[in-house]
Amino acid sequence: MAEPKILIVVGTLRKNGFNEQLAEKIEKLLEGKAEVSRLDYADLPLMNQDLEDPEPESVKRIRAAVREADGIWFVSPQYNGSYPGHIKNLVDWLSRPLPGQGRDSVVIAGKKATVSGAGGRTATAEMREMLDKLLRFVGVLVMEEGEAGIALSGESWGSGKLVLGPADEEALEAQANTFLGFLEA
């Protein structure tokens, strides 16, 4: 079997943020096991039905990347007990049918996904729960178990560098292996 194609969606637009660094660690874990790419969606306009037809170039590019992926790995911070607004905007665009083509053209429906996040003491638990719920609502097949949430250490907060302890490393590696198995199933 060919290596699965995994698209990583980083839920922060901040350069070198903790979740950007977490995505880099995930990419290293998947080296030699999957073809990994990142979704660049910073230029995605706010969802507006008036913009759907003709389909904006950024939306077309993003839909093509999702269509090509076997699985999507969301890596996101937690904002006010939930996911960032730009993640909701992305999912809103991806959950819409292509102009004039009906529900079967929804590119995110039926995709397999998993969610990770690095944040405060709750280890992004609320974000992961809310994002799981949103993804399931739009027809994404979210991995049932093994999502890794990272509670940032004082060292991480102080240095701005993501420092993972052994338990975090193990949880992330287990999530990667479980996700690869989920994609094969």
Summary of the structure (lengths in Angstrom):
residues: 185
radius of gyration: 16.1
end to end distance: 12.1
largest distance: 51.8
contacts: 571
relative contact order: 0.18
helix: 43%
strand: 16%
